[in-house]
Amino acid sequence: MPSNLLVILSGSIAAYKACDVISRLVQRGHRVRTVATASARQFIGAATLEGLTGELVATDLFAEGSALDHIELARWADLILLCPATANTLNRAAAGLADDLAGALLLARDRNQPLLIAPAMNPAMWAHPATQAAVEKLQSWGARFIDVGAGRTACGEIGAGRLADPPEIVAAVEAALSPTGPRLRVLITSGGTAEPIDGVRVLTNLSTGRTGALLAAHFAQHGHHVTLARGRLAETAPPGVAEEVFTTFSDLDALLNRLLGGTRFDAVIHAAAVGDFSVEFADVPPGDVHPPAKIDSSTSRLLRLRPNPKLLDTLRSRSANHGIRLVAFKLTDHASADEIATEIQILRERARPDFIVHNDLADQRPGAEFPATIHPADGQPIACASRGELAASLERLLIPA
């Protein structure tokens, strides 16, 4: 069915490929209007875009008679396509800057309106932490990214950053307009547990739940039914995602019983950082309250750690769907390749997950992406440079062939 499509072009040599995309969309019966930034007009003239669409090109936030274009165009469009999206454009959009027409339009759009972004830039710029952080933030706000291509770029360097091919972009646009294909019921766990020492102190970990929240956002944006079970202090569920909150190991244990037993989930992505130990006192006097409201710092109390069972090992047996697919996470600490292989094998033999997502603390950088590798039960490992790539790869793996 023909739709109203708004294409925003920013300043990249790949703008010539965006013209091919626009031409293909028009030929397929869609009504296309365009917005070109000042930088985009250094590569593509307004006459070219007007000739392709039969519509005037919007360029200036303050042009006479066009002061409300950022509202009118946003409301007119069934879908907005940002193509090509440069590193500068992504970072500005993630910062919410609105001092030009493109930025104001992105802020004014309905958050339920599909926003597709097709990046194009030098490989180093695409891999930069600032760009990847911008991608992650925009995804959390509902944007969908069309994967960049890898190969030789216009600057002569080789790597990931090329604009996707026009047929791929057109297919992504039409898929977003008319979502088809199987939809999954996915349960995602995220964040850390917290075990009480007393009424105000806990034994916990540094998990933020960021990965789980991003995975939930990705699956929800692609039409899947998502439930996020998160730690009390973890990142909250994005729009369109059902949310359950836990604090202790026992909370999560009971929550998993209820959710898995009551809903036929197709997959569980178990990304929560579940504490290996709970707390008990070795010197609780008879009749003492356990745990106490607050341990007096001037007294000495002896704590004992009690190992918790491995929740991962029990997820299949709890599930109402005996064919549920299980994604496990394994974090290592500056481990060697042999040590990682051993840990992966132990986890595989113990819990029998379909996929194991591994990352190592040595690869984590402040403010940067946390790369991961997916280890299928059978098949070759899949390297993911970012959380966004991890989400897209898991979706492809979990959808039935």
N, C-alpha and C positions, 0 to 999 in steps of 0.2 A: 504494500500500500504506500503511495507517495506520501512523503513527510516533509515538514519544514526543517531544514538543516542549516545551522549557522556555523560557518567555518571561520575560525580565527587563525590568521597566519602571523608568525613572528619571524624575526630576521635570521634566516638560515639559507645557505645555498640549496638546501633540500626543498625550498619553496617551489622549485620547478616541478617536483614530484607531487606537491600538494595541488598544483594546477591539474595534473592528470587525475588525481582523486576527485576533484570538483567536477571535471568533465564526465567522469564515469558515473558519478552520483546524478548529475543532470540527465544523462542518457538513460538512466534507470527510472526516470520519472519524478525524482525528488525536486522540491523547490529549494534552491540554495541561495543564501545571502552570505556575504563575506565581510569580515573586519580585518584590516591590515594595519599592523603597527608601523611606526615610522621606519624601523629597521627593515621590516618586511618589504617596504616599498623601495628599498635600495636594491632588491633582487627581482621583484615582480612589479610591473606597472599596473596602475588602476585600470587601464584600458584592457589589459589581458583578463583580469578578473571580471570586469563588466561584460566583456565579450563572451566569457564562458557561462555566466549566470543570467545575463539579461537584466541584472540589477546593479544599481549604484553601489560602490564600495564605501563602507563606513570607515572613516579614518580618524576623525577628530572629536574628542569628547566635548569640545566647546564650539564646534562649528555652528553658524547661525541656522536656526531651525532644527538643530539636531541635539539639543541639550538633554533630551530624554531618550536618546537612542539606546543608552545602556539598559534602560528599563524596557522599552518597546521591543528591542531585538531579543532580549532574554525571554520575554513573555511569548513572542511569536514562535520561537524555536521549539520543536519537539525534542531536539537533541543538539548539543553544542560539541563541536569537534575542534580541538586546539591542535593544529597541524600546519607546519612543523612547530614543535615546542622546544625552544632553546633553553639552555641552562639558566640564562638570565630571566626568562619568562617564568620558568618553574619556580625559581627562588622568590621572585616578586609575588607570584600568585600565593605561594605558601606563607608569605609574610602579610598577605591581605592588602597589598598596595593597590591603590585605585586612582592614581594620578594620570592615567590615560584611559582610552575607551575600552581596551581589552581588559584591563584590570578591574575597572568599574563594572563591566558586564559580568565578569566571573563572580564578583561579590553579590551582584543583584539577582543572579539566577536562582530559580527554585531549587532547593537542595534535593528534591525528588526527581529533578530533571536529569536525564543521562548526560554526563560529561565525559567524553573520551579524549584522551591525550596521547598524541603520537610524538614522542621525543626525537630529536635529531641534533647530534653534537659530536665533538671530538671525544674519543674514548676516555681520555683522562678527565674531561669535564663531566662525562656521564658517571664515572666511578668516584668522583669527588664526594667526600662526606656531606658537604652542603647540598649537593644535588640529590643524593640519595635520601637525605633527611627530608628534603622538600617533597620528593616523590611519596615517601611514607606518610607525611602529613596530609598531602592532598588525597591519598587513598583513604585515609581515616575520615576525610570529609565527604567521601562518596565518589571521587574521581576514579575512572577506570583507565588503566594504561595499556596501550598497545605495545607489545614487546619490541624493543629495538633490535635491529639486525646487527650481525657481526661481519667484519671484513674490512676491506680497504675503504677509508673515508676520504672525503674531498681534499683534506689537508695532507693526504699521503700516508697517514698512520693507519695501523691495523688494529682492530679491536671492536668492542661492542659500542654502539652509538649511532649507527646508520638508521635513517628513517625506514620504517617498514615499507614493504612494496605496496604500491597503490591497490592491487586487488585484495591484499590482506586487510588494508585499512577499510576499504569499502565493505568487505565481509563483516568486519567488526562493527561498523556502523549499523548495518542492517540486522545483525544479531542482537545488538543493544535495543533496537527499535522493536523487534519481534523475538523476544527470547524463546528459544526452543531447546529441546534436548532434556535429558534426565535432570531432575532436581534432587538433591540429597538432603537428608535430615542429619545434621552434624552436631555433635556435642564436643565442645572445646573446653578444656580446663586450662586455667592460667593463674599466675601469681603464686605466692608462697603461703604455706600454713604458718600458724603462730601458736605455740604451746605455752599456756600460762605457767609462770613460776609463782606468781602471787596475783593479787587483784589488779596490779598496775604494770607488771613486768612480764615479758614473753621471751621465749626462745624461738627465733625465726631466721629468715635468710634474706638476701638482697634482691630477690626476684621482683621485678616491676610489673609483670604481666603484659609487657609491651608487645611481645611476639604474639601471644594469644589474642590480644585485642585486634592486632592487624590481620591475623588470619580470619578472625570472625568478620571483620569489615569486608575482606575480600570475598569470602563465601556468600555473605549477605548481598553484596553488590551484584553478584552474579546469579542471584535468584534462588539460592539455596536457603533452606530453613535452618537457622543456626541458634543454638543455645550456648551461652558462655557461662561456665561456672568459674567464678574468679575469687581470688583471695580478697579479704576485706579492704586491703590497702592497694590492691592492684588497679591497673587502668580499667575504667568502666567500659561497659559494652557500647559499641557504636550504634547509631540509629538502625532500626530494623532487626535487632538481635535481642532475643529473650535473655534475661540475666538472672543468675542465681549466685548468692554470695556465701562463702564459707570463711571460717576463721581457723579452727583447729583441724587436726587430722581426723578426729571423730566426726566433726561437722561434714567434712568432705566425704568420708566413708558413707555416712548416712545419706548424703545428697546423691552420691552415685548410685546407691541402692534404689532410691526413689526414681531418679531420672531414667536409668537404664532399664529398670523393671517396668516403668509405666509408658515409655515411648519406644517405638521401633526405630531407633537411630540406625542409619546406614553406616556411620563411621564415628569413631571417637578419636579426637586428636588430643592426646594427653600431654599437654605442655606445662602443667602445673609443677612447681618446685615443691614437692611434698617432703616435709621434714622426716628424716630417718628415725628421729627419736621423739618421744614424749617425756615429760618431766614428772618425777615423783620424789617425795622426800624420804630419806633414809632414817630420819630421826624425828618423826612426828610423834609427839607425846600423846598418851591416851586422851581422848576427848578433844584434841586440838582440831581446829577447822582446817580442812585441806581443799584447795590451797588457801593460805592465810590472806586476809585483805591486803596486807602489805608487810613484808618482812622488815623488821627493824634493822637498819644498817649497822647498828652497834652490836648486834648479836650474830652468832655464827649458825647457819643452817646448812646442813649437808644435803646436796641435791644428788639424785641418782637419775640417769637417763635410761629409759626403757625403749628398746627398739620397736619401731612400728612395722607392721606387715607391709609387704609390697602391694599397693593397690593395683598397679599395672597388671600383675599376674592374675587378678580376679575379674577384670572387666568383661571378658568374653562370657564367663559363667554367670554374671549378673544380668546380661543383656537379654531382653525379650526377643531380639533378633539374633538367632544363632549364626547367621552369616555376616555379622558386623565386622567391619574392617577397622583395624587398630593401628594408630600411628603413635609410636613411642618416641620420647626425647632422651638423649644421653649427653650430658655435659661432662667434659674431662678438663683437667687442669694441667696445661703444659705437658701433655702426654706425647710420647713418641708414636710413630706410625704403628709399631708392633703392639704397643699398649692399647692404642685405640682399637685395633683389629680384635684384640682379646676381649675388650669391654663390649664391643658390638656383638661378638659371638656369644658371650655369656648371657647378655640380655636377650638375644634371639632364642637361645635354647631354653631360657627360663620362662619368658612371657609369650613367645611365638607371635610377635607383632608382624603385621604385613609390611610395615615400613618403620625404619629407625632414623630419626633426624639427629645427627651428631654435630656438635660444635665444641670448640675448645677455648678456654679462657685466654689463651695466648693470642687468639685472633680478634679479641674484643678491643676496640679503641674507644676512648671517650667521645661521645657524640657521633660516632660513626656506625656503619652497618656492622652486623654480627653475622658473618658468612656461616653457612651450614652445608652439610652434605646429607642427602637422603640415601639411605641404604635399603633397597628393596629386599624382600625375602629371597627373590631370585632376580637376577639382572645386575647391571652395572650401576655403581654409585652415581648420583646426580648432584653436581656441585651447584650451589645457589649463592650468588654473590651478595644477595640482600634478602631481607624479610619479604619484600614484594615478590621476588623470584621464587622464594620458598612457597609462598601462598599459591602462586599460579601453578607451580609444579605439583604440589599436593592435590590441587583440584583436578588436574589432568589425570593423575594417578588413581584418584578415588572414584572418578566417574566410570561406570561400567563400560567396557569396550562394546 
